[in-house]
């Protein structure tokens, strides 16, 4: 990975979204990482997971607010843009919920 996930400033905008994504979505994450994330997002009582979902929603609605290329550096997505990655991530994690729209 580009840097350990704990080096991401949790107070930066979208810090939880970026750090959780790096742990579970980076290409060098462990084999079952994304499946584990799919299970984790079901824990709606977990504060970190609620923050992750809220930040994911906000980033989908306004990806221009993401800090620089931090999301790409954390995940190395090949979707072509952060918008496409975030929308795919939402559909994969929350298949029964509509994509956030303004």
NURO-646455 format. One record per residue (C-alpha): x, y, z; chain; residue in one letter. Coordinates in Angstrom, 3 decimals, always signed. Layout:
<sites>
SITE,X,Y,Z,A,a
...
</sites>
This chain:
<sites>
SITE,+0.000,+0.000,+0.000,A,x
SITE,+1.078,+3.574,-0.476,A,x
SITE,+1.157,+4.282,+3.265,A,x
SITE,-0.303,+2.709,+6.380,A,x
SITE,-3.983,+3.571,+6.807,A,x
SITE,-3.316,+4.899,+10.291,A,x
SITE,-1.282,+7.713,+8.717,A,x
SITE,-4.467,+9.206,+7.280,A,x
SITE,-5.552,+12.164,+9.371,A,x
SITE,-8.970,+11.143,+10.702,A,x
SITE,-9.916,+14.825,+10.970,A,x
SITE,-9.335,+15.558,+7.295,A,x
SITE,-12.476,+15.827,+5.199,A,x
SITE,-13.696,+12.324,+4.395,A,x
SITE,-10.987,+10.800,+6.612,A,x
SITE,-13.162,+7.858,+7.652,A,x
SITE,-14.290,+7.153,+4.084,A,x
SITE,-10.701,+7.206,+2.865,A,x
SITE,-9.194,+5.114,+5.668,A,x
SITE,-11.938,+2.453,+5.620,A,x
SITE,-11.733,+2.305,+1.823,A,x
SITE,-7.978,+1.837,+1.994,A,x
SITE,-8.275,-1.016,+4.478,A,x
SITE,-10.942,-2.913,+2.549,A,x
SITE,-10.731,-1.766,-1.104,A,x
SITE,-7.027,-1.354,-1.862,A,x
SITE,-5.795,-3.945,-4.389,A,x
SITE,-3.225,-5.192,-1.873,A,x
SITE,-5.807,-5.700,+0.894,A,x
SITE,-6.210,-9.248,+2.149,A,x
SITE,-8.294,-11.622,+0.009,A,x
SITE,-11.600,-11.384,+1.874,A,x
SITE,-11.313,-7.685,+2.710,A,x
SITE,-14.155,-6.432,+0.534,A,x
SITE,-16.442,-9.227,+1.709,A,x
SITE,-15.623,-8.209,+5.278,A,x
SITE,-16.565,-4.613,+4.454,A,x
SITE,-19.903,-5.801,+3.074,A,x
SITE,-20.549,-7.427,+6.446,A,x
SITE,-19.349,-4.410,+8.429,A,x
SITE,-21.684,-1.956,+6.712,A,x
SITE,-24.600,-3.927,+8.119,A,x
SITE,-23.592,-2.760,+11.612,A,x
SITE,-25.576,+0.435,+11.559,A,x
SITE,-25.066,+0.896,+15.297,A,x
SITE,-21.287,+1.208,+14.774,A,x
SITE,-20.275,+4.888,+14.876,A,x
SITE,-17.387,+4.462,+12.420,A,x
SITE,-19.641,+2.659,+9.927,A,x
SITE,-22.301,+5.381,+10.233,A,x
SITE,-19.621,+7.999,+9.602,A,x
SITE,-18.307,+6.005,+6.638,A,x
SITE,-21.780,+5.806,+5.082,A,x
SITE,-22.476,+9.506,+5.674,A,x
SITE,-19.133,+10.479,+4.160,A,x
SITE,-19.697,+8.143,+1.202,A,x
SITE,-23.101,+9.743,+0.616,A,x
SITE,-21.623,+13.250,+0.853,A,x
SITE,-18.756,+12.373,-1.503,A,x
SITE,-21.173,+10.972,-4.078,A,x
SITE,-23.235,+14.154,-3.888,A,x
SITE,-20.196,+16.438,-4.173,A,x
SITE,-16.979,+14.604,-5.138,A,x
SITE,-15.227,+17.932,-5.588,A,x
SITE,-15.014,+18.161,-1.802,A,x
SITE,-12.669,+15.148,-1.628,A,x
SITE,-9.159,+16.188,-0.545,A,x
SITE,-6.858,+16.104,-3.570,A,x
SITE,-6.075,+12.616,-4.779,A,x
SITE,-6.239,+11.029,-1.321,A,x
SITE,-9.019,+8.622,-2.289,A,x
SITE,-7.149,+7.417,-5.372,A,x
SITE,-3.914,+7.022,-3.403,A,x
SITE,-5.786,+5.003,-0.782,A,x
SITE,-7.675,+2.706,-3.141,A,x
SITE,-6.025,+2.796,-6.586,A,x
SITE,-9.421,+2.391,-8.241,A,x
SITE,-9.519,+1.784,-11.972,A,x
SITE,-12.993,+3.182,-12.561,A,x
SITE,-11.632,+6.274,-14.296,A,x
SITE,-12.856,+8.856,-11.788,A,x
SITE,-13.645,+9.181,-8.097,A,x
SITE,-17.312,+9.697,-8.993,A,x
SITE,-17.511,+6.340,-10.754,A,x
SITE,-15.650,+4.567,-7.959,A,x
SITE,-17.879,+6.050,-5.260,A,x
SITE,-21.075,+5.178,-7.135,A,x
SITE,-19.869,+1.608,-7.688,A,x
SITE,-18.882,+1.329,-4.035,A,x
SITE,-22.359,+2.461,-2.951,A,x
SITE,-24.077,-0.026,-5.286,A,x
SITE,-21.837,-2.849,-4.061,A,x
SITE,-22.282,-2.070,-0.360,A,x
SITE,-25.887,-0.852,-0.309,A,x
SITE,-27.573,-2.691,-3.221,A,x
SITE,-31.060,-2.206,-1.796,A,x
SITE,-30.696,+1.555,-1.346,A,x
SITE,-30.861,+4.091,-4.182,A,x
SITE,-27.787,+6.105,-5.041,A,x
SITE,-27.755,+9.430,-3.238,A,x
SITE,-28.965,+12.249,-5.426,A,x
SITE,-29.174,+15.960,-4.822,A,x
</sites>
